[in-house]
Amino acid sequence: MLLPILVALVAVTSVTGGFLVQDAARSSTNSSGPSLIGLQDMFASVAEANAAATAAHLATAVSGQEDRVNRNLYLDALGRANDQVALVAADLGPDDPAQAPLRRVARSLAAYSGDVEAARLANLNGLPEADDRLGQALSVVEFDIGPAVAEATTLTRDRFDRDADQGRLVVLVAIAVTVVTILAMIGMQYGLALRTRRLLNPFLVLATLAMIAVLAVLVRGEWVRTTAIDDARFGGLNAIVNTAELQSRTFTIQSELALALVDDGSSSTARRERFDTIEQLALEADSLVEFSVADADSARERAAGEALRVRWDRYRSDVDAVVTAASAGNATEATALVRGPGLSSFNGVNTAIESVLSDNRTQFIDGVEVADSAVELNPWLCLLLSVAAGLLVLVGIQRRLGDYR
């Protein structure tokens, strides 16, 4: 009676493991995977909104008239950011730990937009607190939204990693039990052949083939899933995290430049410290750009990485020019550089980062979807084959008992 027990164990472990892996794959495809992408899209929109709001503010301060183009760019980007927060929250589900930092992002976006509007009205009316209100808005993004997005990203990536590992131990146990069961079936047939002088028991042979099919389903599903997840993680997700870090540093540089220009009351030492921070961030971004180029694993990704390098070098040059002008006390020239070529090259870098992110997003999502499809039917196939094997074993045992009568 050992054989029916082994077949039952195969059924329980393979079906349980199949459903665990299936649930994890669906979570990666429908929740944690899209959320990782959505968080980076949302932060890119915040960066665009911040750059446009700063450009519009500086333009008004210089000309006395509102820059409608950058004003509309700000409103569009802010609207996208709010929509993307809602989409990410819906993808994650209500009980996900990343909901807490996402709520902070939503609150901070509301506070940020309020400060931008207050700075805009003060600027249009020539009030002295205009620059302070803009500086407060920029600080909200740098010290509230940025860290909250980073926390949400870390929590979501942890969930993705848990999804990738969920059910694996149970599947490995199922594989081991299936191998033992197959060996037991072969041993039983060999012993039966010696005792009855019959070479084969057809029902036990069919049961063995069913068990071999279960083993094939389990091994193929786990191998394809692991390979696809690894490709998604190392070929897509790591590059996405790298571009997120690059995006964060580029955004912080732009914010620090704006804060340096609008904070006229700061001491020369404070300004120097701010410029030193910008230089350190730029050096870190240099390494991240080079990583994006070196990590490219397709012709399209290499082309996107080279375009990013070109646009980053242009932005880096504009940043150096702004810092040089501001350090020399030429605030008018520094402001003109930030409003003109600085904003243009910043948007160019942001667009290039989005291009790199798009290519890696495709690779990431494709890998996750392959992993999902590889295990979607596994629990049902294992259940069907195990039940068939169990019935065949019972009939085969009865047949063997008949041989002894």
N, C-alpha and C positions, 0 to 999 in steps of 0.2 A: 504493500500500500504506500510505499515511499514515493513512487513515481507520481501518483495523482497529487500528493502534497507538494511536490516540487513544481508541478505544472501550475498549481494554484498560487504558489509563491511568485512564479514568473508573471502570472496574470496580475497579481496585486502590485508588485513592484514596477512592472513595465507600464501599466496603466496609470498608476499614481505618478511615477516619474514623467510620463508623457503629458499628463495634464499640468503638472507643475511647470515643465519646460514650455508647454504651449501658452500658459498664462503669462510667463515671463517674457516670451517672445512678443506676445500681443502688447504687453505693457511697454516694451522697448519701441515697438512700431507706432503705437498710438499715443503714448504719453511721454516717457522720459526722453526718447529721441527727438521728437518734434519740439519739446520744451527747451532742450539745449539750443536748438537752432533759433527758436523764437526769442530766447533771452538775448542772444547776440544781435538779432535784428532790432529788438527793442532798444538796446543800448546804442546801436548805430543811429537810430532815429533821434534819441536824446542828444547825441553828439551833434547831429545836423541842426537840431532845434537850437542848441546852445550857441553854435557858431553863427547861425543866422541872426539870433537875437542880439548877440554881441556886435555883429556888423551893423545891424540896424541902429543900435544905440549909439555907436561911435559916429555913424553917418549923421544922425540927428544932432549930436553934440557939435559936429564940425559945421554942417550946413544950415542947421536950424529947421530943416524939413525932414519929414519921415521918409525913410527908404522903404517904399511899398514892396519892392521885389523881395528884399530880405525879410520883411515883415510877413509876407505871405508864405515864404519858405519856412519860417519859424512855425507858423500856425499849422501848415501841412505836416511838418515833422512831429510836432507835439501831438497832433491828432493821431498819427500813426503809432506813436509811442504808447499812448493810452489804449488804443485798440489792441496792440500787441501784448500789453500787460493782461488784458482780459482774456485773450486767446491762450496765453501761456497758463494762466490760472485754470482755464477750462480744461486744457490738456492734462495738467497735473492731477486734477481731481481735488475735492474739498479737504481731504484728510492728509494731503502731502505736507511734510515739514517745510518745504520751500514756499508754501503759501504765506508764512509769516513775513519773510523778507519781501515777498511780492506786494503784500499789503503796505509795507513801509515805502516801497517804490511808488505805489499809487498815491499815498498821502504826500510823499515828497514831491511828486509831479504837480499835485494841486498847489502846494506851497510855492514851488518853483514858478509855476505860471502866474501865481498871484504877485510874486516879487517882480517878475518881468513886466507885468502890466503896470505895477506901481512905478517901476523905473522908467517905463515908457512915458507915462503921464507926467512924471516929474521932469523928464528930459524935454518933453514938448513945451512945458511951461517954464523951462529955465530954472527949476528949483535946485538948490544946492545938494539935496539928498539923492539926486538921480543916480550918481555913480555908486553911492553906498548901497542903494537898493539893487542895482545890477550886480555889484559884488556879492551881496547876500544871496542872490539867485544862483550865481555861479558856485558859491560855496555849498549851497544845497545839493547841487548835482555832484560836486566833487567829494563831499564828505558824507552825504546821505544816500543819494541814488547809486553812486558808483559802488560803495561797499555792499549795499543791499543786493545789487545785481550779482556781485562776486559771490556773496553768500548763497544766493539762490542757485547760481551756476554750480557751486561746489556740492550742494545738497542734491541737485538733480543728477550730477555726474555720479555721485555715490549711489543713487538709486539705479542708474543705468548699469553700474558695475554689479550691483546686487541682482538685478534682472539677468545679467549675463551668467551669473553663477547659480541662480536658483534652479533646483531640481537636478543639478549635475550629479551630486552624490547618489541620489536615488536611482538615476539612470545607470550609473556605474555598478551599483549593487544589482540592478535588474540584469545587466549584461553578465555579471558573474554568476548569478543564479541560473540564467538561461544556459550558459556554458555547462554548468554542473548538470543541469537537467538533460541536455543533449548527450553528455557523456553517460549519464545513468541509463538513458534510453538505448544507447548503443550497447552498453554492457548487458542490459536485459535481453536484447535481441541476440547477442552472442551466446549468452547462457541458455536461452531458449533453443537456439539452433543446436547446441551440443546435446541438450536433453531430448529433443523431439526429432532430431535429424532432419529438420526443415530449415532451409537457409534463411527464409524471411517470414516475418509476420507482417502482412501488408498494412494492417491498421497502425502498428507501431512505427512502421516506416513512414507512413503519412504523418503521424504525430511528430516524428523526428524532423521531417521536412517543414512542418508548421513551426516548430521551435527554431529551426535554422532561419526561417523567414522572420520570426520575431527578433532574433539576434541581428539579422541584416537591417531591419527597420531601426532598431535602437542604435547600432553602430553608425549607420549612414546618417541618421538624424543628428546624432551628437557630433559627428565629424564635420558635417556641412555647417551645422549651427556654430560650432566653435571656430571654424575657419572664417565664416562670414562675419562673426562678431569681432574676431581679431582684426580682420581687414577693416571693418567699420571703426574700430577703436584706434588702431595704430595708423591707418591710412587716412581716416576722416576726422575722428574726434580729437586726436592730439593736435592736428593742424587747426581745427576749429578753436581749441583752447588757446593755441599760439596766437591766432588772429584776434581772439578776444583780448588777450593781454596787450597786443600791439594797439588795438583800438582804444583800450583803456589809457595807455600811456600817451597816445596821440591826442586823445581828448583832453587829458590832464594838462598836457603842454599848452593846448589852445586856451584852456581855462586860465592857466597861470599867466600866460601872456596878457589876456584881457584884464585879469586882476591887477597885474603890474601897471597897466595903463590907466585904469580907472581909479586906482588907489593913490591919488596924488599926495595924500598926507603921510604916506609911509616914509620911514627913514631910508637913507642910502644903504645902510646895512641890511635892512629888511628887503629892499629891492635886490641887493646883491645875492642874498640868500635865496630869493625867489628865482633869480636867473641861474644860480647854481643848481637848483632843483630841476629847472628846465633842461639844463645841460645833462644832468644825470639821467633824466627820463629819456632824453634823446639818444644817449649812449645805449641804454637798455633796449630802446626801440630799434636801433641799428642791428643788434644781435637777433632780435625777433624777425626783422625783415630778411636777414640772411638765412635764418632757419626756414622761413617760408619758401625761399628759393631752393635751398638744398634739399628740403623734404619733399618737393614735388615729385610725384611718381607717374606722371603722364605728360605728354607734349602740351596739352591744354593747361595743366597746372603749372608747368614750367613757364609758359608764355605769360600766364597771369602773375606768377611770381616776379618775372623780369619787369613787367609793367608796374608792379607795386614798388620795386626797387627804384625805378626811374622817378616815379611820382613822389616817393619818400625823399629821395635826394633833393628834389626841387623844393619840397616843403621844408626840409632841413635847412636848406640855404636861406629860405625866406625867414625862418625862425631866427637864424643867426643874424640876419640883417636887422630884424626888429630888436633883438637884444642889444646889438651894437648901437643902434640909434637911441634906444631908451637909456642905455648906460652913459651915452654922451650927453644926455639931457635934452635930446631933440624929440620931445614928445609928439610934436606934429607929424614929423616924418615917420615915427614908429606907428602912430595911429593910422596914417595913410597906408603903410605897408600891411598892417593887420586887416584893414578894410578891403584892400585891393588884392595884390598877389598872395598875401598870406591866407586870406579866406579862400581864394581860388585853388591854391595848392592844397589847403586842408581838405576841401571838398574832393579834390582829386585823389588824395590818399584814402579818404573814406570810401570813395567809389572803388578804388583798387582793392581795398580790404574786402569790400563786399563781393568783388569778383572772385577773389581767392576763396572767400567763405562759400560762395555759390558752388564752386567746383568741389570743394571738400564736403559741402552739404550733400551733393549728389552722391558722392562715394559713400558717405556715412549712411544715408537713408537707404541706398541700394543694398548695402551690406546687412542692415537691420531687416529689411524686407526679405532678403534671401534666407536669413536665419529663421524668420517667422514661417515662411512657406515650407522650410525643410522639416518642421516638426508639427505642422498644423494638423495632419491626419494621423500622426503616430499613435496617440492613445486609443483611437478607434481601431486602427489596424492591429495593434497589440492585443486589444480585447477580443477582436474577432478571431485572430489566429490562436490565442491562448484557449479560448472556449472550444474551438475546433480540435486543438491538440488534446485537451482534456477529455472530450467525448471519444476521440479516437483511442486514447490510452485505455479508457474504461472498456471499450469494445475489444481492444487488443488483449487486455488482461482476461476478459471473459473467454476470448478465443483460446488463449493459452491454457486456461483451466479446462476447457473442452478437450484440448489435446491430451490431457492426462487421464481423461475418463476412459 
